Amino acid sequence: MQRERFENLVADALASIPQRFRDAMKNIAIVVEDEPTRELLREMGIKPPDTLLGLYSGTPLTERRWDYGNTLPDRIQLFQGPHERASEGEADLVVAIGETLIHEIGHYFGMSEEQIEEIEEKYWHGRA
């Protein structure tokens, strides 16, 4: 898939996130990259055949002190190649991008892996 089309799908997924959360997202960049580097995978402890779909880098809102500011934007990286390989068509790809984006935005808001997984199970996957 052409990068421009993938980026459009990312923009659509971002637009589907409730406005109150989008309004609360300040000084954050969402960047599409081809693949996670070997160094990044090693740093994250990820070994083949596993891979990385996305990564949040920055200071979560819950960890910012009163004097936080004047910093470079936090960053969410979305990796196009792993998303495409894990998806069975464009509709599945749209869902995968949305799930990854929601997951990484959860980290931006200071949520733990466990909290994010609970939300995904209850709301994204419709399980109580």
Number of C-alpha atoms within 10 A of each C-alpha: 9 7 12 9 10 19 16 11 18 23 14 14 19 18 12 11 14 9 11 8 11 13 8 10 15 11 12 16 15 20 14 16 14 13 18 19 11 12 9 13 15 10 9 12 10 13 11 6 5 10 18 20 22 23 22 21 15 15 17 16 16 11 11 11 9 6 6 10 10 7 8 10 15 17 19 22 22 26 21 23 15 17 24 19 10 13 15 10 10 13 9 14 20 18 16 18 26 21 17 22 23 19 22 24 25 20 22 24 16 17 17 13 13 9 14 18 15 14 18 16 13 12 11 14 9 9 10 8
